[in-house]
């Protein structure tokens, strides 16, 4: 089964070797049809403590590191490039 890859923004880097990444997606309201934003936060492993709050990063699903961490940070998404919300590799 392929690993999921998501793109989001780092909202917290206070814990050691962990960042919290907020991933937003757009969905259509079932009754009214308006496009609304839904977000979810993921705890991701950052071995070198290299990523700071506000950066846009790609995270990949992995085997669990701990109770909350089942994702790891792959790399930064460069500013100015168009990025998909969810990519299947």
Secondary structure, DSSP 8 states (H G I E B T S, - for coil): ---EEEEEEEEE--STTEEEEEEEEEEE-TTT--EEEEEEEEEEE-TT----TT-EEEEEE-S-SSSS--EEEEEE--TTS---SEEE-
